[in-house]
Amino acid sequence: MTTTEPLTVADRCDRCGAQAYVRVLLPVGELLFCAHHYRAHAPKFADVATHVQDETDRLLAEHGAGAGAAAAR
Protein backbone atom coordinates (compact mmCIF):
# COMPACT_ATOMS: atom_id res chain seq x y z
CA MET A 1 0.00 0.00 0.00
CA THR A 2 1.29 3.46 -0.89
CA THR A 3 1.22 6.15 1.76
CA THR A 4 1.07 9.79 0.79
CA GLU A 5 0.85 13.06 2.64
CA PRO A 6 -2.61 14.63 3.00
CA LEU A 7 -3.47 17.13 0.30
CA THR A 8 -3.41 20.77 1.37
CA VAL A 9 -4.93 24.01 0.11
CA ALA A 10 -1.65 24.59 -1.75
CA ASP A 11 -2.25 21.48 -3.89
CA ARG A 12 -4.02 22.55 -7.08
CA CYS A 13 -5.86 20.66 -9.82
CA ASP A 14 -3.60 20.11 -12.83
CA ARG A 15 -6.57 20.72 -15.14
CA CYS A 16 -8.20 23.90 -13.76
CA GLY A 17 -6.21 25.14 -10.76
CA ALA A 18 -8.96 24.56 -8.16
CA GLN A 19 -8.07 22.96 -4.84
CA ALA A 20 -7.03 19.34 -5.42
CA TYR A 21 -8.78 16.59 -3.47
CA VAL A 22 -7.39 13.62 -5.44
CA ARG A 23 -3.81 12.54 -6.11
CA VAL A 24 -3.30 9.95 -8.84
CA LEU A 25 0.07 8.22 -8.73
CA LEU A 26 1.31 6.92 -12.06
CA PRO A 27 4.31 4.73 -12.88
CA VAL A 28 6.12 8.01 -13.60
CA GLY A 29 4.89 11.04 -11.64
CA GLU A 30 1.52 12.08 -10.32
CA LEU A 31 -1.54 14.11 -11.26
CA LEU A 32 -3.68 16.23 -8.93
CA PHE A 33 -7.38 16.77 -9.55
CA CYS A 34 -10.33 18.65 -8.11
CA ALA A 35 -13.36 16.40 -7.52
CA HIS A 36 -14.98 17.41 -10.80
CA HIS A 37 -11.98 16.67 -13.01
CA TYR A 38 -11.20 13.45 -11.12
CA ARG A 39 -14.67 12.12 -12.00
CA ALA A 40 -14.34 13.35 -15.58
CA HIS A 41 -10.93 11.75 -16.20
CA ALA A 42 -10.98 8.67 -13.93
CA PRO A 43 -11.83 6.21 -16.73
CA LYS A 44 -8.79 7.38 -18.70
CA PHE A 45 -6.22 6.61 -16.01
CA ALA A 46 -7.93 3.70 -14.21
CA ASP A 47 -5.74 1.09 -15.92
CA VAL A 48 -2.43 2.92 -15.47
CA ALA A 49 -2.70 4.46 -11.98
CA THR A 50 -0.61 2.76 -9.32
CA HIS A 51 -2.54 4.43 -6.48
CA VAL A 52 -5.39 6.93 -6.08
CA GLN A 53 -5.54 9.08 -2.96
CA ASP A 54 -9.17 10.27 -2.85
CA GLU A 55 -9.94 12.93 -0.23
CA THR A 56 -13.20 14.15 -1.81
CA ASP A 57 -15.07 13.25 1.39
CA ARG A 58 -13.44 16.36 2.88
CA LEU A 59 -15.59 18.55 0.60
CA LEU A 60 -18.69 17.92 2.69
CA ALA A 61 -16.81 18.37 5.97
CA GLU A 62 -15.10 21.59 4.84
CA HIS A 63 -17.81 23.22 2.73
CA GLY A 64 -21.15 21.77 3.88
CA ALA A 65 -23.98 20.11 2.03
CA GLY A 66 -23.92 22.63 -0.85
CA ALA A 67 -20.47 21.41 -1.89
CA GLY A 68 -21.82 18.07 -3.04
CA ALA A 69 -24.26 19.69 -5.45
CA ALA A 70 -21.63 22.04 -6.83
CA ALA A 71 -19.04 19.29 -7.17
CA ALA A 72 -21.46 17.07 -9.07
CA ARG A 73 -21.77 19.58 -11.95
PyMOL Python script that loads the backbone (N, CA, C, O; Angstrom):
from pymol import cmd

cmd.read_pdbstr("""\
ATOM      1  N   MET A   1       0.843  -1.194   0.000  1.00  0.00           N
ATOM      2  CA  MET A   1       0.000   0.000   0.000  1.00  0.00           C
ATOM      3  C   MET A   1       0.883   1.251   0.000  1.00  0.00           C
ATOM      4  O   MET A   1       1.871   1.312   0.731  1.00  0.00           O
ATOM      5  N   THR A   2       0.540   2.214  -0.790  1.00  0.00           N
ATOM      6  CA  THR A   2       1.290   3.461  -0.891  1.00  0.00           C
ATOM      7  C   THR A   2       0.755   4.460   0.122  1.00  0.00           C
ATOM      8  O   THR A   2      -0.457   4.643   0.235  1.00  0.00           O
ATOM      9  N   THR A   3       1.639   5.100   0.851  1.00  0.00           N
ATOM     10  CA  THR A   3       1.223   6.149   1.765  1.00  0.00           C
ATOM     11  C   THR A   3       1.640   7.487   1.188  1.00  0.00           C
ATOM     12  O   THR A   3       2.736   7.623   0.643  1.00  0.00           O
ATOM     13  N   THR A   4       0.778   8.459   1.306  1.00  0.00           N
ATOM     14  CA  THR A   4       1.067   9.790   0.787  1.00  0.00           C
ATOM     15  C   THR A   4       0.627  10.820   1.816  1.00  0.00           C
ATOM     16  O   THR A   4      -0.234  10.550   2.653  1.00  0.00           O
ATOM     17  N   GLU A   5       1.211  11.970   1.747  1.00  0.00           N
ATOM     18  CA  GLU A   5       0.854  13.064   2.638  1.00  0.00           C
ATOM     19  C   GLU A   5      -0.551  13.564   2.307  1.00  0.00           C
ATOM     20  O   GLU A   5      -0.959  13.514   1.147  1.00  0.00           O
ATOM     21  N   PRO A   6      -1.295  14.044   3.299  1.00  0.00           N
ATOM     22  CA  PRO A   6      -2.611  14.627   2.996  1.00  0.00           C
ATOM     23  C   PRO A   6      -2.468  15.818   2.054  1.00  0.00           C
ATOM     24  O   PRO A   6      -1.486  16.557   2.110  1.00  0.00           O
ATOM     25  N   LEU A   7      -3.452  15.986   1.201  1.00  0.00           N
ATOM     26  CA  LEU A   7      -3.468  17.130   0.300  1.00  0.00           C
ATOM     27  C   LEU A   7      -3.783  18.392   1.099  1.00  0.00           C
ATOM     28  O   LEU A   7      -4.537  18.353   2.071  1.00  0.00           O
ATOM     29  N   THR A   8      -3.197  19.503   0.680  1.00  0.00           N
ATOM     30  CA  THR A   8      -3.409  20.770   1.368  1.00  0.00           C
ATOM     31  C   THR A   8      -4.028  21.784   0.413  1.00  0.00           C
ATOM     32  O   THR A   8      -4.198  21.508  -0.775  1.00  0.00           O
ATOM     33  N   VAL A   9      -4.357  22.945   0.932  1.00  0.00           N
ATOM     34  CA  VAL A   9      -4.930  24.008   0.114  1.00  0.00           C
ATOM     35  C   VAL A   9      -3.943  24.463  -0.960  1.00  0.00           C
ATOM     36  O   VAL A   9      -4.355  25.035  -1.970  1.00  0.00           O
ATOM     37  N   ALA A  10      -2.669  24.223  -0.761  1.00  0.00           N
ATOM     38  CA  ALA A  10      -1.654  24.594  -1.753  1.00  0.00           C
ATOM     39  C   ALA A  10      -1.626  23.634  -2.940  1.00  0.00           C
ATOM     40  O   ALA A  10      -1.076  23.972  -3.988  1.00  0.00           O
ATOM     41  N   ASP A  11      -2.206  22.450  -2.795  1.00  0.00           N
ATOM     42  CA  ASP A  11      -2.249  21.478  -3.891  1.00  0.00           C
ATOM     43  C   ASP A  11      -3.383  21.855  -4.833  1.00  0.00           C
ATOM     44  O   ASP A  11      -4.533  21.976  -4.411  1.00  0.00           O
ATOM     45  N   ARG A  12      -3.058  22.042  -6.112  1.00  0.00           N
ATOM     46  CA  ARG A  12      -4.019  22.547  -7.084  1.00  0.00           C
ATOM     47  C   ARG A  12      -4.256  21.532  -8.199  1.00  0.00           C
ATOM     48  O   ARG A  12      -3.358  20.776  -8.572  1.00  0.00           O
ATOM     49  N   CYS A  13      -5.478  21.530  -8.722  1.00  0.00           N
ATOM     50  CA  CYS A  13      -5.859  20.658  -9.820  1.00  0.00           C
ATOM     51  C   CYS A  13      -4.999  20.971 -11.049  1.00  0.00           C
ATOM     52  O   CYS A  13      -4.856  22.127 -11.447  1.00  0.00           O
ATOM     53  N   ASP A  14      -4.434  19.924 -11.637  1.00  0.00           N
ATOM     54  CA  ASP A  14      -3.600  20.115 -12.831  1.00  0.00           C
ATOM     55  C   ASP A  14      -4.416  20.535 -14.046  1.00  0.00           C
ATOM     56  O   ASP A  14      -3.847  21.009 -15.029  1.00  0.00           O
ATOM     57  N   ARG A  15      -5.703  20.375 -14.003  1.00  0.00           N
ATOM     58  CA  ARG A  15      -6.571  20.718 -15.142  1.00  0.00           C
ATOM     59  C   ARG A  15      -7.071  22.154 -15.060  1.00  0.00           C
ATOM     60  O   ARG A  15      -7.033  22.883 -16.052  1.00  0.00           O
ATOM     61  N   CYS A  16      -7.554  22.580 -13.842  1.00  0.00           N
ATOM     62  CA  CYS A  16      -8.200  23.896 -13.765  1.00  0.00           C
ATOM     63  C   CYS A  16      -7.636  24.819 -12.680  1.00  0.00           C
ATOM     64  O   CYS A  16      -7.970  26.003 -12.650  1.00  0.00           O
ATOM     65  N   GLY A  17      -6.797  24.302 -11.802  1.00  0.00           N
ATOM     66  CA  GLY A  17      -6.214  25.145 -10.760  1.00  0.00           C
ATOM     67  C   GLY A  17      -7.021  25.239  -9.479  1.00  0.00           C
ATOM     68  O   GLY A  17      -6.595  25.917  -8.544  1.00  0.00           O
ATOM     69  N   ALA A  18      -8.177  24.581  -9.402  1.00  0.00           N
ATOM     70  CA  ALA A  18      -8.963  24.562  -8.163  1.00  0.00           C
ATOM     71  C   ALA A  18      -8.239  23.707  -7.125  1.00  0.00           C
ATOM     72  O   ALA A  18      -7.283  23.005  -7.453  1.00  0.00           O
ATOM     73  N   GLN A  19      -8.692  23.768  -5.881  1.00  0.00           N
ATOM     74  CA  GLN A  19      -8.070  22.956  -4.845  1.00  0.00           C
ATOM     75  C   GLN A  19      -8.174  21.473  -5.203  1.00  0.00           C
ATOM     76  O   GLN A  19      -9.244  20.988  -5.571  1.00  0.00           O
ATOM     77  N   ALA A  20      -7.068  20.769  -5.093  1.00  0.00           N
ATOM     78  CA  ALA A  20      -7.035  19.340  -5.421  1.00  0.00           C
ATOM     79  C   ALA A  20      -7.482  18.513  -4.223  1.00  0.00           C
ATOM     80  O   ALA A  20      -7.068  18.761  -3.090  1.00  0.00           O
ATOM     81  N   TYR A  21      -8.327  17.532  -4.489  1.00  0.00           N
ATOM     82  CA  TYR A  21      -8.778  16.586  -3.474  1.00  0.00           C
ATOM     83  C   TYR A  21      -8.421  15.157  -3.853  1.00  0.00           C
ATOM     84  O   TYR A  21      -8.737  14.228  -3.109  1.00  0.00           O
ATOM     85  N   VAL A  22      -7.775  14.963  -4.982  1.00  0.00           N
ATOM     86  CA  VAL A  22      -7.394  13.624  -5.439  1.00  0.00           C
ATOM     87  C   VAL A  22      -5.977  13.665  -6.009  1.00  0.00           C
ATOM     88  O   VAL A  22      -5.644  14.528  -6.821  1.00  0.00           O
ATOM     89  N   ARG A  23      -5.150  12.714  -5.567  1.00  0.00           N
ATOM     90  CA  ARG A  23      -3.808  12.541  -6.113  1.00  0.00           C
ATOM     91  C   ARG A  23      -3.792  11.185  -6.814  1.00  0.00           C
ATOM     92  O   ARG A  23      -4.134  10.165  -6.216  1.00  0.00           O
ATOM     93  N   VAL A  24      -3.400  11.181  -8.063  1.00  0.00           N
ATOM     94  CA  VAL A  24      -3.302   9.950  -8.844  1.00  0.00           C
ATOM     95  C   VAL A  24      -1.820   9.688  -9.094  1.00  0.00           C
ATOM     96  O   VAL A  24      -1.150  10.452  -9.789  1.00  0.00           O
ATOM     97  N   LEU A  25      -1.318   8.597  -8.517  1.00  0.00           N
ATOM     98  CA  LEU A  25       0.074   8.218  -8.731  1.00  0.00           C
ATOM     99  C   LEU A  25       0.149   7.327  -9.956  1.00  0.00           C
ATOM    100  O   LEU A  25      -0.620   6.378 -10.109  1.00  0.00           O
ATOM    101  N   LEU A  26       1.087   7.653 -10.819  1.00  0.00           N
ATOM    102  CA  LEU A  26       1.306   6.921 -12.060  1.00  0.00           C
ATOM    103  C   LEU A  26       2.682   6.262 -11.993  1.00  0.00           C
ATOM    104  O   LEU A  26       3.477   6.597 -11.116  1.00  0.00           O
ATOM    105  N   PRO A  27       2.977   5.337 -12.897  1.00  0.00           N
ATOM    106  CA  PRO A  27       4.313   4.731 -12.882  1.00  0.00           C
ATOM    107  C   PRO A  27       5.431   5.779 -12.918  1.00  0.00           C
ATOM    108  O   PRO A  27       6.508   5.566 -12.361  1.00  0.00           O
ATOM    109  N   VAL A  28       5.165   6.901 -13.572  1.00  0.00           N
ATOM    110  CA  VAL A  28       6.122   8.006 -13.595  1.00  0.00           C
ATOM    111  C   VAL A  28       5.361   9.278 -13.262  1.00  0.00           C
ATOM    112  O   VAL A  28       4.643   9.807 -14.110  1.00  0.00           O
ATOM    113  N   GLY A  29       5.507   9.779 -12.034  1.00  0.00           N
ATOM    114  CA  GLY A  29       4.894  11.036 -11.642  1.00  0.00           C
ATOM    115  C   GLY A  29       3.512  10.893 -11.034  1.00  0.00           C
ATOM    116  O   GLY A  29       3.068   9.799 -10.685  1.00  0.00           O
ATOM    117  N   GLU A  30       2.849  12.029 -10.918  1.00  0.00           N
ATOM    118  CA  GLU A  30       1.524  12.081 -10.321  1.00  0.00           C
ATOM    119  C   GLU A  30       0.700  13.181 -10.973  1.00  0.00           C
ATOM    120  O   GLU A  30       1.238  14.097 -11.596  1.00  0.00           O
ATOM    121  N   LEU A  31      -0.617  13.074 -10.817  1.00  0.00           N
ATOM    122  CA  LEU A  31      -1.545  14.105 -11.257  1.00  0.00           C
ATOM    123  C   LEU A  31      -2.409  14.475 -10.069  1.00  0.00           C
ATOM    124  O   LEU A  31      -2.748  13.619  -9.252  1.00  0.00           O
ATOM    125  N   LEU A  32      -2.770  15.759  -9.966  1.00  0.00           N
ATOM    126  CA  LEU A  32      -3.680  16.234  -8.929  1.00  0.00           C
ATOM    127  C   LEU A  32      -4.956  16.714  -9.598  1.00  0.00           C
ATOM    128  O   LEU A  32      -4.912  17.361 -10.645  1.00  0.00           O
ATOM    129  N   PHE A  33      -6.099  16.393  -8.987  1.00  0.00           N
ATOM    130  CA  PHE A  33      -7.382  16.771  -9.555  1.00  0.00           C
ATOM    131  C   PHE A  33      -8.328  17.326  -8.506  1.00  0.00           C
ATOM    132  O   PHE A  33      -8.303  16.897  -7.352  1.00  0.00           O
ATOM    133  N   CYS A  34      -9.163  18.278  -8.901  1.00  0.00           N
ATOM    134  CA  CYS A  34     -10.329  18.648  -8.109  1.00  0.00           C
ATOM    135  C   CYS A  34     -11.325  17.495  -8.248  1.00  0.00           C
ATOM    136  O   CYS A  34     -11.118  16.606  -9.074  1.00  0.00           O
ATOM    137  N   ALA A  35     -12.382  17.493  -7.469  1.00  0.00           N
ATOM    138  CA  ALA A  35     -13.360  16.396  -7.517  1.00  0.00           C
ATOM    139  C   ALA A  35     -13.996  16.279  -8.896  1.00  0.00           C
ATOM    140  O   ALA A  35     -14.178  15.174  -9.408  1.00  0.00           O
ATOM    141  N   HIS A  36     -14.331  17.409  -9.491  1.00  0.00           N
ATOM    142  CA  HIS A  36     -14.980  17.415 -10.805  1.00  0.00           C
ATOM    143  C   HIS A  36     -14.097  16.759 -11.874  1.00  0.00           C
ATOM    144  O   HIS A  36     -14.547  15.868 -12.595  1.00  0.00           O
ATOM    145  N   HIS A  37     -12.856  17.200 -11.971  1.00  0.00           N
ATOM    146  CA  HIS A  37     -11.977  16.670 -13.006  1.00  0.00           C
ATOM    147  C   HIS A  37     -11.525  15.242 -12.708  1.00  0.00           C
ATOM    148  O   HIS A  37     -11.211  14.494 -13.634  1.00  0.00           O
ATOM    149  N   TYR A  38     -11.485  14.856 -11.452  1.00  0.00           N
ATOM    150  CA  TYR A  38     -11.204  13.453 -11.121  1.00  0.00           C
ATOM    151  C   TYR A  38     -12.299  12.560 -11.703  1.00  0.00           C
ATOM    152  O   TYR A  38     -12.011  11.559 -12.359  1.00  0.00           O
ATOM    153  N   ARG A  39     -13.556  12.929 -11.458  1.00  0.00           N
ATOM    154  CA  ARG A  39     -14.668  12.124 -12.001  1.00  0.00           C
ATOM    155  C   ARG A  39     -14.650  12.129 -13.534  1.00  0.00           C
ATOM    156  O   ARG A  39     -14.927  11.105 -14.160  1.00  0.00           O
ATOM    157  N   ALA A  40     -14.332  13.250 -14.124  1.00  0.00           N
ATOM    158  CA  ALA A  40     -14.342  13.350 -15.584  1.00  0.00           C
ATOM    159  C   ALA A  40     -13.234  12.516 -16.229  1.00  0.00           C
ATOM    160  O   ALA A  40     -13.428  11.975 -17.318  1.00  0.00           O
ATOM    161  N   HIS A  41     -12.084  12.405 -15.579  1.00  0.00           N
ATOM    162  CA  HIS A  41     -10.932  11.752 -16.199  1.00  0.00           C
ATOM    163  C   HIS A  41     -10.606  10.377 -15.622  1.00  0.00           C
ATOM    164  O   HIS A  41      -9.720   9.699 -16.142  1.00  0.00           O
ATOM    165  N   ALA A  42     -11.286   9.950 -14.578  1.00  0.00           N
ATOM    166  CA  ALA A  42     -10.981   8.668 -13.926  1.00  0.00           C
ATOM    167  C   ALA A  42     -10.949   7.486 -14.890  1.00  0.00           C
ATOM    168  O   ALA A  42     -10.044   6.658 -14.785  1.00  0.00           O
ATOM    169  N   PRO A  43     -11.894   7.367 -15.825  1.00  0.00           N
ATOM    170  CA  PRO A  43     -11.834   6.206 -16.732  1.00  0.00           C
ATOM    171  C   PRO A  43     -10.554   6.161 -17.572  1.00  0.00           C
ATOM    172  O   PRO A  43     -10.106   5.083 -17.963  1.00  0.00           O
ATOM    173  N   LYS A  44      -9.972   7.317 -17.845  1.00  0.00           N
ATOM    174  CA  LYS A  44      -8.786   7.382 -18.703  1.00  0.00           C
ATOM    175  C   LYS A  44      -7.526   6.869 -18.006  1.00  0.00           C
ATOM    176  O   LYS A  44      -6.644   6.320 -18.666  1.00  0.00           O
ATOM    177  N   PHE A  45      -7.426   7.035 -16.696  1.00  0.00           N
ATOM    178  CA  PHE A  45      -6.218   6.605 -16.007  1.00  0.00           C
ATOM    179  C   PHE A  45      -6.439   5.387 -15.115  1.00  0.00           C
ATOM    180  O   PHE A  45      -5.507   4.958 -14.435  1.00  0.00           O
ATOM    181  N   ALA A  46      -7.620   4.831 -15.097  1.00  0.00           N
ATOM    182  CA  ALA A  46      -7.933   3.705 -14.214  1.00  0.00           C
ATOM    183  C   ALA A  46      -6.986   2.530 -14.412  1.00  0.00           C
ATOM    184  O   ALA A  46      -6.606   1.878 -13.439  1.00  0.00           O
ATOM    185  N   ASP A  47      -6.600   2.248 -15.641  1.00  0.00           N
ATOM    186  CA  ASP A  47      -5.744   1.093 -15.919  1.00  0.00           C
ATOM    187  C   ASP A  47      -4.254   1.360 -15.694  1.00  0.00           C
ATOM    188  O   ASP A  47      -3.471   0.415 -15.596  1.00  0.00           O
ATOM    189  N   VAL A  48      -3.854   2.619 -15.610  1.00  0.00           N
ATOM    190  CA  VAL A  48      -2.433   2.918 -15.475  1.00  0.00           C
ATOM    191  C   VAL A  48      -2.041   3.467 -14.106  1.00  0.00           C
ATOM    192  O   VAL A  48      -0.855   3.485 -13.777  1.00  0.00           O
ATOM    193  N   ALA A  49      -2.998   3.912 -13.302  1.00  0.00           N
ATOM    194  CA  ALA A  49      -2.695   4.463 -11.983  1.00  0.00           C
ATOM    195  C   ALA A  49      -2.158   3.373 -11.066  1.00  0.00           C
ATOM    196  O   ALA A  49      -2.668   2.253 -11.051  1.00  0.00           O
ATOM    197  N   THR A  50      -1.134   3.707 -10.307  1.00  0.00           N
ATOM    198  CA  THR A  50      -0.609   2.760  -9.324  1.00  0.00           C
ATOM    199  C   THR A  50      -1.272   2.946  -7.971  1.00  0.00           C
ATOM    200  O   THR A  50      -1.273   2.031  -7.148  1.00  0.00           O
ATOM    201  N   HIS A  51      -1.839   4.131  -7.733  1.00  0.00           N
ATOM    202  CA  HIS A  51      -2.542   4.426  -6.476  1.00  0.00           C
ATOM    203  C   HIS A  51      -3.372   5.687  -6.679  1.00  0.00           C
ATOM    204  O   HIS A  51      -2.950   6.607  -7.380  1.00  0.00           O
ATOM    205  N   VAL A  52      -4.552   5.728  -6.067  1.00  0.00           N
ATOM    206  CA  VAL A  52      -5.390   6.928  -6.082  1.00  0.00           C
ATOM    207  C   VAL A  52      -5.674   7.323  -4.642  1.00  0.00           C
ATOM    208  O   VAL A  52      -6.239   6.544  -3.874  1.00  0.00           O
ATOM    209  N   GLN A  53      -5.281   8.526  -4.287  1.00  0.00           N
ATOM    210  CA  GLN A  53      -5.545   9.085  -2.962  1.00  0.00           C
ATOM    211  C   GLN A  53      -6.754  10.001  -3.104  1.00  0.00           C
ATOM    212  O   GLN A  53      -6.630  11.121  -3.601  1.00  0.00           O
ATOM    213  N   ASP A  54      -7.906   9.540  -2.676  1.00  0.00           N
ATOM    214  CA  ASP A  54      -9.167  10.265  -2.850  1.00  0.00           C
ATOM    215  C   ASP A  54      -9.586  10.876  -1.527  1.00  0.00           C
ATOM    216  O   ASP A  54      -9.952  10.153  -0.600  1.00  0.00           O
ATOM    217  N   GLU A  55      -9.538  12.199  -1.427  1.00  0.00           N
ATOM    218  CA  GLU A  55      -9.945  12.930  -0.229  1.00  0.00           C
ATOM    219  C   GLU A  55     -11.194  13.763  -0.483  1.00  0.00           C
ATOM    220  O   GLU A  55     -11.425  14.756   0.208  1.00  0.00           O
ATOM    221  N   THR A  56     -12.007  13.372  -1.472  1.00  0.00           N
ATOM    222  CA  THR A  56     -13.198  14.151  -1.805  1.00  0.00           C
ATOM    223  C   THR A  56     -14.221  14.163  -0.679  1.00  0.00           C
ATOM    224  O   THR A  56     -15.084  15.040  -0.655  1.00  0.00           O
ATOM    225  N   ASP A  57     -14.151  13.218   0.255  1.00  0.00           N
ATOM    226  CA  ASP A  57     -15.074  13.247   1.386  1.00  0.00           C
ATOM    227  C   ASP A  57     -14.866  14.493   2.248  1.00  0.00           C
ATOM    228  O   ASP A  57     -15.758  14.879   3.003  1.00  0.00           O
ATOM    229  N   ARG A  58     -13.701  15.119   2.141  1.00  0.00           N
ATOM    230  CA  ARG A  58     -13.437  16.360   2.879  1.00  0.00           C
ATOM    231  C   ARG A  58     -14.288  17.527   2.382  1.00  0.00           C
ATOM    232  O   ARG A  58     -14.508  18.485   3.123  1.00  0.00           O
ATOM    233  N   LEU A  59     -14.767  17.463   1.144  1.00  0.00           N
ATOM    234  CA  LEU A  59     -15.588  18.554   0.599  1.00  0.00           C
ATOM    235  C   LEU A  59     -16.803  18.815   1.472  1.00  0.00           C
ATOM    236  O   LEU A  59     -17.098  19.968   1.788  1.00  0.00           O
ATOM    237  N   LEU A  60     -17.509  17.774   1.864  1.00  0.00           N
ATOM    238  CA  LEU A  60     -18.695  17.923   2.694  1.00  0.00           C
ATOM    239  C   LEU A  60     -18.312  18.459   4.067  1.00  0.00           C
ATOM    240  O   LEU A  60     -18.983  19.346   4.596  1.00  0.00           O
ATOM    241  N   ALA A  61     -17.250  17.935   4.643  1.00  0.00           N
ATOM    242  CA  ALA A  61     -16.809  18.373   5.969  1.00  0.00           C
ATOM    243  C   ALA A  61     -16.357  19.832   5.967  1.00  0.00           C
ATOM    244  O   ALA A  61     -16.628  20.573   6.912  1.00  0.00           O
ATOM    245  N   GLU A  62     -15.664  20.240   4.899  1.00  0.00           N
ATOM    246  CA  GLU A  62     -15.104  21.592   4.839  1.00  0.00           C
ATOM    247  C   GLU A  62     -16.078  22.639   4.320  1.00  0.00           C
ATOM    248  O   GLU A  62     -16.010  23.800   4.722  1.00  0.00           O
ATOM    249  N   HIS A  63     -16.986  22.241   3.429  1.00  0.00           N
ATOM    250  CA  HIS A  63     -17.810  23.222   2.734  1.00  0.00           C
ATOM    251  C   HIS A  63     -19.304  23.026   2.901  1.00  0.00           C
ATOM    252  O   HIS A  63     -20.084  23.817   2.371  1.00  0.00           O
ATOM    253  N   GLY A  64     -19.727  21.995   3.620  1.00  0.00           N
ATOM    254  CA  GLY A  64     -21.148  21.771   3.882  1.00  0.00           C
ATOM    255  C   GLY A  64     -21.859  21.059   2.760  1.00  0.00           C
ATOM    256  O   GLY A  64     -21.254  20.674   1.760  1.00  0.00           O
ATOM    257  N   ALA A  65     -23.151  20.892   2.941  1.00  0.00           N
ATOM    258  CA  ALA A  65     -23.982  20.112   2.025  1.00  0.00           C
ATOM    259  C   ALA A  65     -24.015  20.702   0.619  1.00  0.00           C
ATOM    260  O   ALA A  65     -24.166  19.950  -0.344  1.00  0.00           O
ATOM    261  N   GLY A  66     -23.882  22.005   0.466  1.00  0.00           N
ATOM    262  CA  GLY A  66     -23.918  22.626  -0.849  1.00  0.00           C
ATOM    263  C   GLY A  66     -22.748  22.230  -1.727  1.00  0.00           C
ATOM    264  O   GLY A  66     -22.836  22.318  -2.952  1.00  0.00           O
ATOM    265  N   ALA A  67     -21.646  21.793  -1.119  1.00  0.00           N
ATOM    266  CA  ALA A  67     -20.472  21.415  -1.894  1.00  0.00           C
ATOM    267  C   ALA A  67     -20.725  20.191  -2.753  1.00  0.00           C
ATOM    268  O   ALA A  67     -20.197  20.087  -3.860  1.00  0.00           O
ATOM    269  N   GLY A  68     -21.519  19.276  -2.257  1.00  0.00           N
ATOM    270  CA  GLY A  68     -21.819  18.072  -3.040  1.00  0.00           C
ATOM    271  C   GLY A  68     -22.552  18.392  -4.306  1.00  0.00           C
ATOM    272  O   GLY A  68     -22.263  17.802  -5.347  1.00  0.00           O
ATOM    273  N   ALA A  69     -23.494  19.309  -4.259  1.00  0.00           N
ATOM    274  CA  ALA A  69     -24.258  19.685  -5.454  1.00  0.00           C
ATOM    275  C   ALA A  69     -23.369  20.417  -6.445  1.00  0.00           C
ATOM    276  O   ALA A  69     -23.467  20.195  -7.652  1.00  0.00           O
ATOM    277  N   ALA A  70     -22.504  21.287  -5.942  1.00  0.00           N
ATOM    278  CA  ALA A  70     -21.626  22.044  -6.831  1.00  0.00           C
ATOM    279  C   ALA A  70     -20.572  21.126  -7.438  1.00  0.00           C
ATOM    280  O   ALA A  70     -20.218  21.279  -8.607  1.00  0.00           O
ATOM    281  N   ALA A  71     -20.070  20.179  -6.663  1.00  0.00           N
ATOM    282  CA  ALA A  71     -19.043  19.285  -7.167  1.00  0.00           C
ATOM    283  C   ALA A  71     -19.593  18.315  -8.203  1.00  0.00           C
ATOM    284  O   ALA A  71     -18.841  17.825  -9.045  1.00  0.00           O
ATOM    285  N   ALA A  72     -20.872  18.034  -8.157  1.00  0.00           N
ATOM    286  CA  ALA A  72     -21.463  17.074  -9.074  1.00  0.00           C
ATOM    287  C   ALA A  72     -21.675  17.644 -10.477  1.00  0.00           C
ATOM    288  O   ALA A  72     -21.957  16.890 -11.409  1.00  0.00           O
ATOM    289  N   ARG A  73     -21.547  18.939 -10.637  1.00  0.00           N
ATOM    290  CA  ARG A  73     -21.772  19.582 -11.953  1.00  0.00           C
ATOM    291  C   ARG A  73     -20.691  19.286 -12.920  1.00  0.00           C
ATOM    292  O   ARG A  73     -20.737  19.751 -14.059  1.00  0.00           O
TER     293      ARG A  73
END
""", "prot")
cmd.dss("prot")
cmd.show_as("cartoon", "prot")
cmd.util.cbc("prot")
cmd.orient("prot")
